[in-house]
Amino acid sequence: MMTPREMLRRMRPIIKNWHYHLVTVGFPGLVVDGRIVSEPANLGHGWVGFDFAQAFSRPTRIMNDAVMQALGGYEGGRMLFLGFGTALGAVAILDRQIYPMELSHLPFTKRGLIQDYVGSDALRRLGRKRWSANANTIIKHLRSILDVHDIIIGGGNAWRIKPLPRRIRLGDNQLAFAGGFRAWRRGARTAP
């Protein structure tokens, strides 16, 4: 399983000739005030308290990976980003204020949590058709609850949602790169 030291070992040959001044790290877990607060279930240990700024020898910002994608796709107003991957990453940006939400751990039915119905394990267990229906239900409910004007879905499984609901933008990982750059413009809590 990937640890931060293993990630750096693999990255060093790739970035050895790059010229960069700042680093943004997108982390697949809970990040509060730029700090990783819990070890992720799908990675190795050692993330909490790891000094990325020292490891990269550059100023470094840590943010949730869904926040990075949301920030990269934000065009103003009230937006919701939903990342359908290992679990469900969710971020609302409401009039430039960023609100990450840990929705995966909320109940979806009496028998299970949201991640049990739209996470990667659920896709394998339920099949694409039932999984897509669950994803569409969650999108519909969140759209009505949050009164957002724009919804982007991303994550490794977003393209599997068929049919894609109307007025939904399908994002991609390039949004995370854009979000990583934008994170340095105004800070990590406010969108440009």
N, C-alpha and C positions, 0 to 999 in steps of 0.2 A: 504494500500500500504506500501511496505517495506521502512522504514527509516533506517539510520545507527544505531540508538539506538535500534530499534527493531531487526535488524540483530545481534547486539552484545548480546541482551537479549536472543535470541534463540541459539546463539553459545556458550555462557558461560558454560552451562551444558555439552556440547559436548567436549569442550577443557579443562575442569577444571583439568584433570590429565595429560595433555600433557606437555612435556618439550620442549620448543622451544625458540630460541634466536632472530629470525627475522620473520617478517610477510610481505607477499606480498598480496595485495588486487587487484583482477581483477574487474574492474568497467565497466558496460555496457553503456559507454558514452564517451564523449570527455575528454581526460586527456592530459594536456600539462605540460611538465617539472615536472611530478609527482604530479600534482594538478588537481583535478576535476574542470572543468571550467563551467559546466552547469548542472542543475538538469535534470535527465533522465525523459523521458515521461512515462516510464513504471514502475517507482518506486515512493515512497513518496519523500517528501522534506527533506532538511537538509544535503545533501551530500556535497555540495560546502562548503569548509572551515571546514569540520569536521576534528578533530584532531585524526586520527587513531593511531598514535604513542602513544599518551597519553591514548587512550582508551584501547589499548593492552599492554601498559607499555613495549613496545619493539620497536626497530627501524622498521619502516614500509615503504614499497614502494607501491605506487599506480600506476597501469597501466591499460590501456584498456584491457578488457577481451579477445578480439581478438588478441591483441599483446601477451598476455600470452600464448595463444594456438599456435600462430605462432612461438614464441620463443622456445616452447617445442618441436615442430616438425622440427625445422631448422636443416638441415644436411650440410649446406654450399652452396656456389654459389648464384644463383638468384632464390628466392622462392616467391610464392604468397600464402597467406592464405585467404580463403573466408569463413566467418561464416554465414551460413544461419539460422537465428533465428528470433527474433522479427523483425529485419530489416536485413541489410547485413553489417557485419563487414568485413573489408578488411585491410590487412597488406602486404606490400612487404618488404622482406628482401633481399637487393641487396648487395652482397659481404660484409656481416656482418653489414650493416647499416640498421636500422629499420625505415620504413616509414609507419605509420598508415594513412589510407585514409578514409575519411567520404564519401564513394561512394553512400550511401543510398539516399542522397539528390540531386544527379545528375539526370537530365532528362533521361528517358528511351525511352519515346515516346513523341509526342506533347501533350499528355493528362496526363502524369504522371511521377513520379519519380521512380527510381530503386526500392525503398522500396514498392511502390504500385504494383510491379509486382513479387517480390521475397520475401517479408516479410511474416510473419505469417498470417496477414489479407488477403494478396493476395492468399495464399494457400487455405484458407477457401472459399474465393470468387470465385476463378478461377478453383479450383479443381487441383488434383495432376498432371494430364497430361499437362495441359497448364502451370501450375506453373513450372514443370520440364523443359519444352521447354524454358521458359524464363530464368531459371537458366543456362541451357546449352548455351544459346545465350550469356549471360553475361560472363560465363567462357571462351568461345571461343574468344570473343572480348578482354577481359583482357589478355588472353594468348598471343595474337598477338601484342597488344600494348606494353606490358611490357617485352616481350622477356625473359620469365622466364623458367628455366629448371625443376622446381618442383612446383606442385600445390597441396595444401592440402585443402580439404573442411571440415568444421566442423560446429558446431552449432546444435541446436536441430532438425533442419529439413534436414540436409545434407543427411541423409540416404534415404530420400524420392526422391532424384533426380534419375530418371530412364529414360533412361539408364545413367549410370555414364560414363562421357566422358573418353576416353582412356588416359592413363598416368596421372591419378588423384589418389592421396592418400586420403582415407577417414579417417579423424581424429576422435578423441573422446575427452571427457573432461579430460582424463588423461594427454593430452598434456598441458593443463593449469597448472596442478600441476608441471610438469617438467619445464614449462616456469617460474613459480613462483620461483623455486629453481635457475634456470639459471639467473634470473634477478639480483641476488646478486653476480654473478661471475665477471662480467665486467661492470656492470652498466646497466641502463635501455635503453640506446640508441644503444648499440652495442651488436650483438649476439656473443656467444662464438665460 
